[in-house]
């Protein structure tokens, strides 16, 4: 296959803003108390790294998307819409993992509309 396209690797990751408890110093015999609120929040980020398959002089492209909470199919379609605008007029081969949201009915329907 001789395609002049961007190869784009896309992945998502979530982080918790809940502090991690680690070892700390305290006077002997006095256990330290580490206090924090338990109303922790989650944030997620999707990152896409693109390389042009036939023209390395175009350089790499990095784009990312941040959101509170977790990604689902609707949020990933929003990411793809923004990526579509970023690569406007270019052919793109998308490489991503097997997350179930990548293969949902809604995602497959959206991808079909793009052809």
C-alpha positions in Angstrom: 0.0 0.0 0.0 1.5 3.3 -1.1 -0.4 5.9 0.9 0.7 9.4 1.5 -0.9 9.9 4.9 -0.3 10.9 8.4 0.1 8.0 10.8 -1.5 9.1 14.1 -1.1 7.2 17.4 -3.9 8.2 19.8 -4.3 7.1 23.4 -6.1 8.3 26.5 -5.1 8.2 30.2 -6.7 9.2 33.4 -5.2 10.7 36.6 -6.6 11.0 40.0 -6.0 14.2 42.0 -6.2 12.1 45.2 -2.8 12.5 47.0 -0.7 9.5 47.5 0.3 8.7 51.1 4.0 8.1 51.5 6.4 7.7 54.4 7.1 10.9 56.3 9.1 12.1 59.3 7.7 12.6 62.8 9.0 12.6 66.3 9.5 9.1 67.7 6.3 7.7 69.1 4.0 10.3 67.4 2.3 8.9 64.3 2.0 11.6 61.7 -1.6 12.4 60.5 -2.0 13.2 56.9 -5.3 14.8 56.2 -7.0 15.4 52.9 -10.6 15.7 51.6 -11.9 12.6 50.0 -13.9 14.4 47.4 -11.3 13.4 44.8 -11.6 14.3 41.2 -10.5 12.6 38.0 -9.0 14.2 35.0 -8.3 12.6 31.6 -6.1 13.5 28.7 -6.0 12.1 25.1 -2.8 12.6 23.1 -2.3 12.1 19.4 1.2 11.9 17.9 1.4 12.1 14.1 4.1 11.3 11.6 3.9 11.8 7.9 4.5 8.5 6.2 6.4 9.8 3.1 7.6 13.3 4.0 9.7 13.3 7.2 10.5 17.0 6.7 7.0 17.9 7.7 8.0 16.9 11.2 5.9 15.4 13.9 2.6 16.8 15.1 1.3 16.5 18.7 -2.2 17.4 19.8 -4.0 16.7 23.0 -7.4 17.1 24.7 -8.0 17.5 28.4 -11.3 16.9 30.2 -12.6 16.4 33.7 -13.8 12.8 34.3 -13.3 9.9 32.0 -13.5 9.4 28.3 -16.5 7.6 26.8 -17.6 7.2 23.2 -19.1 10.7 23.0 -16.0 12.4 24.4 -13.8 10.4 22.0 -15.9 11.5 19.0 -15.4 15.1 20.2 -11.6 14.4 20.2 -11.7 13.0 16.7 -13.7 16.0 15.5 -11.0 18.3 16.8 -8.3 16.1 15.3 -10.2 16.1 12.0 -10.0 19.9 12.0 -6.3 19.8 12.9 -5.5 17.5 9.9 -8.0 19.2 7.5 -7.4 18.1 3.9 -4.9 15.4 4.9 -5.2 11.7 4.8 -4.9 10.1 8.3 -4.3 6.5 9.4 -5.4 6.3 13.0 -3.7 3.7 15.3 -5.3 3.2 18.8 -5.7 0.4 21.4 -8.7 -1.9 21.9 -10.7 0.2 24.3 -14.4 -0.7 24.0 -15.4 2.9 23.3 -13.2 2.7 20.1 -15.4 -0.1 18.8 -18.9 1.0 20.0 -21.9 1.3 17.7 -21.9 5.0 18.0 -18.2 5.2 17.1 -18.5 2.9 14.1 -21.5 5.0 12.9 -19.4 8.2 13.2 -16.5 6.7 11.3 -18.8 5.5 8.6 -20.2 9.0 8.1 -16.6 10.3 7.6 -16.0 8.2 4.5 
